[in-house]
Amino acid sequence: MLRIITSILVFLMISCSEKNQEVPIKPPIAIVVHGGAGTILKKNMSYEKEEKYKSKLEEAIRAGYQVLQNGGTSLDAVEQTIIILEDSPLFNAGKGAVFTHDEKNELDASIMEGSNLKAGAVAGVTHIKNPIRAARAVMEKSEHVLLAREGAEHFALLQKLDTVSPTYFFTEKRAKSLKRAKKEEKFGTVGCVALDQNGNIAAGTSTGGMTNKKWGRIGDSPIIGAGTYANNSTCGVSSTGWGEYFIRGVVAHDISAMMEYGGKSLKESANHVIHHKLTELGGTGGIIALDQKGNIVMEFNTDGMYRGFMTEDSLSISIYGPKI
């Protein structure tokens, strides 16, 4: 009888001990993507064209999310996602980049790691197939943050990155857009923000800039704090829209700063910066962002923004308003 009582007591002690042990909580993983914001109206979009955009966005999102599911870093997920968008002629980045006034393609990109605030960027490059890879190389293999034009391309060659003839970037769609845009400039970009299982945030942005841009114009996409920002303590942000206003408003960092110094949520911060500060300046565009808890926002003040996200629970892809 004594043995039985002793065994029961031991069992109860073990059970209580197990119940008091903390059960490890699996950190969230998430990814959010944009493909540019602007006057994107359903009435101007054919069903076939809409499906092409949605399909490519989903392909990019799933590729990045797969990296996260396999235990990869947010930095790898961001790079892989943006490469897919850069290789598509649908978006104003890489293969689909718009033309300058001089009928060239000048590409910009940036990437940032939230765990240590390291960042890299390239601007005005014309031969680098995937500018986002060059931006990451600047971050990891140089002491600099931003390299431009011939210097950036020479650096890319030293890093053995893929380079192409400028004719690679030619698409008939963008050539026709240039002819129409001689009187009016257009803009757009692609971007991605990811959160990995270690709680690290990374953000990246890539663009061909404004159609018909002149004089070596560079927008916000390669500017850390304007087009791209990532900080594990707050959030990761990628911007798209009229770059001059995003630079003047330091939009990506401003969202982070409101969270860090003002104690605001990601949603509150993004809403204020896009719908008040940016709008009151006269700027148009939007952002995608996420924080360390996996909260996602996609704010824009235009008619539409190519966008989507993926978490453990859901996959969402959208093009038009309402502005959320």
C-alpha positions as CSV (number, residue, x, y, z in Angstrom):
1,M,0.0,0.0,0.0
2,L,2.8,2.4,0.9
3,R,4.4,1.7,-2.6
4,I,1.1,2.5,-4.3
5,I,0.7,5.8,-2.4
6,T,4.3,6.7,-3.1
7,S,3.9,6.1,-6.8
8,I,0.7,8.2,-6.9
9,L,2.5,11.1,-5.2
10,V,5.4,10.9,-7.6
11,F,3.0,10.8,-10.6
12,L,1.1,13.9,-9.3
13,M,4.4,15.8,-8.7
14,I,5.6,15.1,-12.2
15,S,2.2,16.1,-13.7
16,C,2.2,19.3,-11.7
17,S,5.7,20.1,-12.8
18,E,4.9,19.5,-16.4
19,K,1.9,21.8,-16.2
20,N,4.0,24.6,-14.7
21,Q,6.5,24.4,-17.4
22,E,6.2,27.1,-20.1
23,V,5.1,25.8,-23.4
24,P,7.3,27.4,-26.1
25,I,5.3,29.6,-28.4
26,K,6.1,29.3,-32.1
27,P,7.1,32.7,-33.5
28,P,5.0,33.9,-36.4
29,I,6.3,34.0,-39.9
30,A,4.8,36.4,-42.5
31,I,5.5,38.0,-45.8
32,V,3.9,41.0,-47.5
33,V,4.5,42.2,-51.1
34,H,3.7,45.2,-53.3
35,G,4.0,45.7,-57.1
36,G,3.4,49.4,-57.3
37,A,0.6,51.9,-56.5
38,G,-1.2,54.4,-58.7
39,T,-4.2,54.9,-60.9
40,I,-5.1,51.3,-61.1
41,L,-8.8,51.0,-62.0
42,K,-10.8,47.8,-62.6
43,K,-12.6,49.3,-65.6
44,N,-9.2,49.7,-67.3
45,M,-8.1,46.1,-66.6
46,S,-9.0,43.1,-68.6
47,Y,-9.7,39.8,-66.9
48,E,-6.6,38.2,-68.5
49,K,-4.3,41.0,-67.4
50,E,-5.7,41.0,-63.9
51,E,-5.1,37.3,-63.6
52,K,-1.5,37.6,-64.9
53,Y,-0.8,40.2,-62.1
54,K,-2.4,38.1,-59.4
55,S,-0.6,34.9,-60.6
56,K,2.8,36.5,-60.5
57,L,2.2,38.2,-57.2
58,E,1.1,34.8,-55.7
59,E,4.2,33.1,-57.2
60,A,6.5,35.6,-55.6
61,I,4.7,35.5,-52.2
62,R,4.7,31.7,-52.1
63,A,8.3,31.5,-53.0
64,G,9.3,33.9,-50.2
65,Y,7.0,32.2,-47.7
66,Q,8.5,28.8,-48.6
67,V,11.9,30.2,-47.6
68,L,10.5,31.2,-44.2
69,Q,8.8,27.9,-43.7
70,N,12.0,26.1,-44.4
71,G,13.7,28.0,-41.6
72,G,15.4,30.6,-44.0
73,T,16.0,34.2,-43.0
74,S,13.7,37.1,-43.7
75,L,16.6,38.6,-45.8
76,D,16.6,35.5,-48.1
77,A,12.9,35.6,-48.4
78,V,12.8,39.2,-49.4
79,E,15.6,38.8,-51.9
80,Q,14.0,35.7,-53.5
81,T,10.5,37.3,-53.7
82,I,11.8,40.5,-55.3
83,I,13.9,38.6,-57.8
84,I,10.8,36.9,-59.2
85,L,9.1,40.3,-59.6
86,E,12.3,41.8,-61.2
87,D,12.3,38.9,-63.7
88,S,8.7,39.6,-64.7
89,P,7.9,42.2,-67.4
90,L,4.7,43.0,-65.6
91,F,6.2,45.3,-63.0
92,N,8.3,48.4,-63.0
93,A,11.5,46.7,-61.8
94,G,14.2,44.7,-63.5
95,K,12.9,43.2,-66.8
96,G,9.8,45.4,-66.8
97,A,11.6,48.7,-65.9
98,V,10.3,51.9,-67.5
99,F,12.3,54.0,-69.9
100,T,14.0,57.3,-69.1
101,H,13.6,60.4,-71.3
102,D,16.7,59.2,-73.1
103,E,15.1,55.8,-73.8
104,K,17.3,53.9,-71.3
105,N,16.5,51.8,-68.3
106,E,18.0,53.0,-65.0
107,L,17.4,50.7,-62.1
108,D,17.4,51.3,-58.3
109,A,17.1,48.9,-55.3
110,S,17.7,48.7,-51.6
111,I,17.5,46.1,-48.8
112,M,17.7,46.4,-45.0
113,E,18.0,44.0,-42.1
114,G,16.1,44.8,-39.0
115,S,18.3,42.9,-36.5
116,N,21.3,45.1,-36.9
117,L,20.1,48.0,-39.1
118,K,22.6,47.0,-41.9
119,A,21.5,48.2,-45.4
120,G,22.6,48.2,-49.0
121,A,21.5,50.0,-52.1
122,V,22.3,50.7,-55.8
123,A,21.0,53.4,-58.0
124,G,21.0,54.2,-61.7
125,V,22.4,50.9,-62.9
126,T,21.8,49.7,-66.4
127,H,23.4,46.3,-66.7
128,I,22.6,44.4,-63.5
129,K,19.9,41.8,-64.1
130,N,18.7,41.7,-60.5
131,P,19.4,45.0,-58.7
132,I,18.1,43.6,-55.4
133,R,21.0,41.1,-55.4
134,A,23.4,44.0,-56.0
135,A,21.9,45.9,-53.1
136,R,22.4,42.9,-50.8
137,A,26.0,42.6,-52.0
138,V,26.7,46.2,-51.1
139,M,25.3,45.6,-47.6
140,E,27.2,42.4,-47.0
141,K,30.4,42.7,-49.0
142,S,31.3,46.4,-48.7
143,E,31.6,49.1,-46.0
144,H,29.1,51.3,-47.9
145,V,25.3,51.6,-48.1
146,L,24.6,53.2,-51.5
147,L,26.6,52.8,-54.7
148,A,25.5,54.4,-58.0
149,R,25.8,54.0,-61.7
150,E,29.2,52.8,-63.1
151,G,30.7,52.3,-59.7
152,A,27.8,50.1,-58.6
153,E,28.1,48.0,-61.8
154,H,31.8,47.6,-61.4
155,F,31.2,46.4,-57.9
156,A,28.6,43.9,-59.1
157,L,31.0,42.5,-61.6
158,L,33.5,41.9,-58.8
159,Q,30.8,40.1,-56.9
160,K,30.1,37.9,-60.0
161,L,26.5,39.0,-60.2
162,D,24.5,38.4,-63.4
163,T,24.8,41.3,-65.9
164,V,23.0,41.7,-69.1
165,S,22.9,43.9,-72.2
166,P,20.6,47.0,-71.7
167,T,18.5,45.5,-74.5
168,Y,17.4,42.8,-72.0
169,F,15.2,45.4,-70.3
170,F,13.4,46.4,-73.4
171,T,9.7,45.6,-73.5
172,E,7.2,46.9,-76.1
173,K,4.8,47.9,-73.4
174,R,7.3,50.2,-71.7
175,A,8.5,51.6,-75.0
176,K,4.9,52.6,-75.8
177,S,4.4,54.0,-72.4
178,L,7.4,56.3,-72.9
179,K,5.8,57.8,-76.1
180,R,2.6,58.5,-74.2
181,A,4.5,59.8,-71.2
182,K,6.6,62.5,-72.9
183,K,4.0,64.8,-71.5
184,E,3.3,63.1,-68.2
185,E,5.6,61.1,-65.9
186,K,4.6,57.8,-64.4
187,F,6.0,55.8,-61.5
188,G,5.9,52.5,-59.7
189,T,8.0,49.9,-58.0
190,V,8.1,46.5,-56.3
191,G,8.8,45.6,-52.7
192,C,8.7,43.0,-50.0
193,V,8.9,42.8,-46.2
194,A,9.3,39.5,-44.3
195,L,9.4,38.2,-40.7
196,D,11.3,35.0,-40.1
197,Q,11.0,32.4,-37.3
198,N,13.8,34.1,-35.3
199,G,11.8,37.3,-35.1
200,N,14.0,39.1,-37.6
201,I,12.5,41.6,-40.1
202,A,13.9,42.5,-43.5
203,A,12.6,44.8,-46.2
204,G,13.6,45.4,-49.8
205,T,12.5,47.6,-52.7
206,S,13.3,47.6,-56.4
207,T,12.3,49.9,-59.3
208,G,12.8,51.3,-62.7
209,G,11.7,54.7,-61.4
210,M,9.6,57.2,-63.3
211,T,8.8,56.9,-66.9
212,N,10.4,59.7,-68.8
213,K,12.7,60.7,-65.9
214,K,15.6,63.0,-66.8
215,W,19.0,64.2,-65.6
216,G,19.9,61.1,-63.6
217,R,16.8,61.4,-61.4
218,I,16.8,59.0,-58.4
219,G,13.7,58.4,-56.3
220,D,13.1,57.0,-52.9
221,S,13.5,53.3,-53.6
222,P,17.3,53.1,-53.0
223,I,17.1,55.7,-50.1
224,I,17.2,54.0,-46.7
225,G,14.5,55.6,-44.5
226,A,12.4,56.8,-47.5
227,G,11.8,53.8,-49.7
228,T,13.0,51.0,-47.4
229,Y,13.4,50.6,-43.7
230,A,13.6,47.7,-41.2
231,N,14.1,47.6,-37.5
232,N,13.2,44.6,-35.3
233,S,12.2,46.9,-32.5
234,T,9.4,48.5,-34.6
235,C,8.7,47.3,-38.2
236,G,9.8,46.8,-41.8
237,V,8.5,49.0,-44.6
238,S,8.7,49.2,-48.4
239,S,7.3,52.2,-50.2
240,T,5.9,52.8,-53.7
241,G,4.7,56.0,-55.3
242,W,5.9,59.5,-56.1
243,G,9.5,59.2,-54.8
244,E,10.2,62.8,-54.2
245,Y,7.5,63.0,-51.6
246,F,8.6,59.8,-49.9
247,I,12.1,61.3,-49.6
248,R,10.9,64.6,-48.3
249,G,8.6,62.8,-45.8
250,V,11.2,60.2,-44.9
251,V,8.1,58.0,-45.1
252,A,9.5,54.5,-44.2
253,H,11.4,55.7,-41.2
254,D,8.7,58.0,-40.1
255,I,6.3,55.0,-39.6
256,S,9.0,53.3,-37.5
257,A,9.7,56.5,-35.5
258,M,6.0,56.9,-34.6
259,M,6.1,53.4,-33.1
260,E,9.4,53.8,-31.4
261,Y,9.0,57.3,-29.9
262,G,5.3,57.7,-29.9
263,G,4.2,54.3,-28.8
264,K,1.7,54.0,-31.7
265,S,0.7,50.7,-33.3
266,L,1.9,49.8,-36.8
267,K,-1.6,50.5,-38.1
268,E,-1.9,53.9,-36.5
269,S,1.5,54.9,-37.6
270,A,1.1,53.8,-41.3
271,N,-2.4,55.4,-41.5
272,H,-1.1,58.8,-40.2
273,V,2.0,58.9,-42.4
274,I,0.2,57.9,-45.6
275,H,-3.2,59.5,-45.2
276,H,-2.2,62.7,-43.4
277,K,1.5,63.6,-43.8
278,L,2.1,62.2,-47.3
279,T,-1.3,63.3,-48.6
280,E,-1.0,66.8,-47.2
281,L,2.4,67.2,-48.8
282,G,0.8,66.4,-52.1
283,G,2.4,62.9,-52.5
284,T,0.7,59.8,-53.8
285,G,1.5,56.1,-53.3
286,G,1.5,53.6,-50.5
287,I,3.5,51.3,-48.3
288,I,3.5,47.7,-47.1
289,A,4.8,46.9,-43.6
290,L,4.8,44.4,-40.8
291,D,6.0,44.3,-37.2
292,Q,7.6,41.6,-35.0
293,K,4.2,40.2,-34.0
294,G,3.3,39.5,-37.6
295,N,0.8,42.4,-37.9
296,I,0.5,43.5,-41.5
297,V,-0.6,46.8,-43.1
298,M,-1.0,47.9,-46.7
299,E,-1.8,51.6,-46.8
300,F,-2.2,53.7,-49.9
301,N,-3.9,56.9,-51.0
302,T,-4.2,56.0,-54.7
303,D,-6.9,54.1,-56.6
304,G,-5.1,50.9,-56.2
305,M,-1.9,49.1,-55.3
306,Y,-0.7,45.6,-56.4
307,R,-0.3,43.9,-53.1
308,G,-0.6,40.6,-51.2
309,F,0.5,38.8,-48.0
310,M,0.8,35.3,-46.6
311,T,0.8,34.1,-43.0
312,E,0.2,30.7,-41.5
313,D,-3.5,31.3,-41.7
314,S,-4.1,33.0,-44.9
315,L,-3.0,34.2,-48.4
316,S,-4.5,37.4,-49.8
317,I,-3.9,39.2,-53.1
318,S,-5.5,42.5,-54.1
319,I,-5.2,45.2,-56.7
320,Y,-7.9,47.8,-56.2
321,G,-9.3,49.8,-53.3
322,P,-10.9,50.1,-50.8
323,K,-7.8,51.7,-49.2
324,I,-7.0,49.4,-46.3
